Amino acid sequence: MAKISPLMIAPPLIFGAFAVLAAIGMFREDPNALPSAREGQPAPPVVLTEFPGKQGFDDATLRDGQVKLVNYWASWCAPCRAEHPNLEQLAQEGIPVYGINYKDKLANADAFLAELGDPYAAIGRDENGRMGLDWGVYGVPETYVIDGDGTIILRFAGPITQRVIESTIRPALEKAAAQ
């Protein structure tokens, strides 16, 4: 009787485990959505560095009774550049957008806003990414819909497009306003 080496069994077992994980990922409700443990919970503390020449914001701002967006962005982020006109559109519609400049150099961030415009009601800097870590940020851009009590209604990872505004952001804003 021939002995079966454990090294012969390992590759099929590893492949099988990978196949199961891939199947689970493919059959999720929205396979492109990143899970967020923060939805439905109070927004974590706001701990930001001042963005010189811009109005800042704090915890009280997130809990001021008004529905708002919080947008993590950076000048080095190409998708942030792509979504910027859509953030400006939302701001022009009267939706307050609060910006968090993430792991960026101040001069670059300032040049980004000077070139593309400033849609933010207020802005701060998360220079070392600590606040982003507390919020569960995977990367930029990420946008959060916050209700008037400071509860996170939605976390959207990726650039805000017109399709995302209509299919995801507006319904979340309506839900936040109804609470």
C-alpha positions in Angstrom: 0.0 0.0 0.0 1.5 3.4 -1.1 1.8 6.2 1.4 0.2 9.5 0.5 2.4 12.4 1.3 0.8 15.4 3.1 2.5 17.5 0.4 0.3 15.9 -2.2 -2.9 16.7 -0.3 -2.1 20.3 0.5 -2.5 21.9 -3.0 -6.0 20.5 -3.6 -7.1 21.6 -0.1 -5.7 25.1 -0.6 -7.4 25.3 -4.0 -10.7 24.1 -2.5 -10.5 26.7 0.3 -9.8 29.5 -2.3 -12.7 28.3 -4.5 -15.1 28.4 -1.5 -14.0 32.0 -0.5 -14.3 33.2 -4.1 -17.8 31.7 -4.4 -18.9 33.5 -1.2 -17.5 36.8 -2.5 -19.2 36.4 -5.8 -22.6 35.7 -4.4 -22.8 38.5 -1.9 -25.6 41.0 -2.4 -23.2 43.6 -3.8 -19.8 42.0 -4.6 -18.2 45.5 -5.2 -19.2 46.9 -1.8 -16.7 46.9 1.0 -18.3 46.0 4.3 -18.5 48.7 7.0 -18.8 48.0 10.6 -19.5 51.7 11.2 -22.9 51.9 9.5 -25.6 52.5 12.0 -23.1 53.6 14.6 -22.1 57.1 15.8 -19.3 58.7 13.8 -16.0 58.3 15.5 -14.3 61.3 17.1 -13.1 64.1 14.8 -9.4 64.7 15.4 -8.0 66.8 12.6 -5.2 69.2 12.0 -6.1 72.6 10.8 -6.2 73.3 7.1 -4.8 76.9 7.0 -7.1 79.4 5.5 -10.1 77.0 5.6 -12.9 76.6 8.2 -12.5 73.5 10.3 -15.0 71.3 11.9 -15.4 69.0 15.0 -17.6 66.4 16.7 -20.3 68.9 17.4 -20.5 69.7 13.6 -21.3 66.1 12.9 -24.1 66.2 15.4 -25.7 69.5 14.6 -29.1 68.2 13.4 -28.2 68.5 9.7 -27.7 65.7 7.2 -24.2 65.9 5.6 -21.5 64.1 3.7 -18.0 63.5 5.0 -15.5 63.0 2.2 -12.0 61.6 2.6 -9.8 62.8 -0.3 -6.2 63.5 -1.3 -4.4 65.4 -4.1 -2.5 62.3 -5.1 -5.7 60.3 -5.7 -6.8 60.2 -9.3 -10.4 59.0 -8.5 -10.7 62.0 -6.1 -10.0 64.3 -9.0 -12.7 62.4 -11.1 -15.3 62.7 -8.4 -14.7 66.3 -7.5 -17.2 67.9 -9.9 -19.9 65.6 -8.4 -19.1 66.8 -4.9 -19.3 70.4 -6.1 -22.7 69.6 -7.6 -24.0 68.2 -4.3 -22.6 71.2 -2.4 -24.4 73.6 -4.9 -27.6 71.7 -4.2 -27.2 72.7 -0.5 -25.9 69.4 0.8 -23.1 70.2 3.3 -19.9 68.3 2.3 -17.1 68.1 4.9 -13.7 67.3 3.6 -10.9 65.3 5.3 -7.6 65.7 3.5 -6.0 62.3 4.0 -2.2 61.6 4.2 -1.4 64.5 2.0 1.0 67.4 1.8 -0.6 70.7 2.5 0.8 72.5 -0.5 -0.4 69.8 -2.9 -3.9 69.7 -1.2 -4.1 73.5 -1.4 -3.2 73.4 -5.1 -5.8 70.7 -5.8 -8.5 72.9 -4.3 -7.2 76.0 -6.1 -7.3 74.2 -9.4 -10.6 72.3 -9.1 -12.6 74.4 -6.6 -13.6 73.9 -3.0 -16.9 72.1 -2.4 -16.3 71.7 1.3 -18.4 73.5 4.0 -15.4 72.9 6.2 -12.2 70.9 6.0 -9.5 69.4 8.1 -6.3 67.3 7.6 -5.7 63.8 8.7 -1.9 63.9 8.1 -1.0 60.5 9.5 -4.2 58.7 8.8 -5.1 58.1 12.4 -8.7 59.4 12.1 -9.1 57.4 8.9 -8.1 54.3 10.8 -10.8 55.0 13.4 -13.4 55.5 10.7 -12.4 52.3 8.9 -11.1 54.0 5.8 -9.6 51.6 3.3 -8.3 54.3 0.9 -9.5 57.4 -0.8 -11.9 58.5 -1.9 -14.4 57.4 0.7 -17.6 59.2 1.5 -19.9 58.9 4.5 -23.6 60.0 4.8 -24.1 61.2 8.3 -27.5 61.9 9.8 -28.3 64.9 12.1 -27.4 62.9 15.3 -23.9 62.0 13.9 -24.8 58.4 13.0 -23.2 56.9 9.9 -26.0 55.9 7.5 -23.7 54.9 4.6 -20.1 54.4 3.8 -19.2 54.5 0.1 -15.7 53.5 -1.0 -14.7 54.8 -4.4 -15.4 57.8 -6.5 -18.8 59.4 -6.4 -20.2 59.3 -10.0 -23.6 60.5 -11.3 -24.8 56.9 -11.2 -23.7 56.5 -7.5 -25.4 59.8 -6.6 -28.7 58.6 -7.9 -28.5 54.9 -6.9 -26.7 55.2 -3.5 -26.1 58.7 -2.2 -29.5 60.2 -2.6 -31.4 57.2 -1.1 -29.0 57.4 1.9 -29.5 61.1 2.2 -33.3 60.6 2.2 -33.0 57.8 4.8 -30.8 60.1 7.0 -33.3 63.0 6.7 -36.2 60.6 7.7 -34.5 59.6 10.9 
